[in-house]
Amino acid sequence: TYAVAFVFWSIASAATGLATSPWQILAARMALGLGEGVAPVATMSYIKHAFTDKERGLPSAIYVSGVTAGPAIGAFVGTALLEW
């Protein structure tokens, strides 16, 4: 399940880095999305089973905050690193 998706995602990530044509990059990125699609479902399932109803709000909020803030912050940090 999650482990299989993680391995699939890892292979797709490596394939993206090794791609030599735009079509290979497109195919690898599509595979990357398929492997990545399991992560939110598996994470929320883990939170549901690991925390009680009263405790579940904070871990869910932290996860969702990271998912939404990460790409926004990453764009600025990535740009800064490229220009550094």
Disulfide bonds with the S-S distance in Angstrom:
none
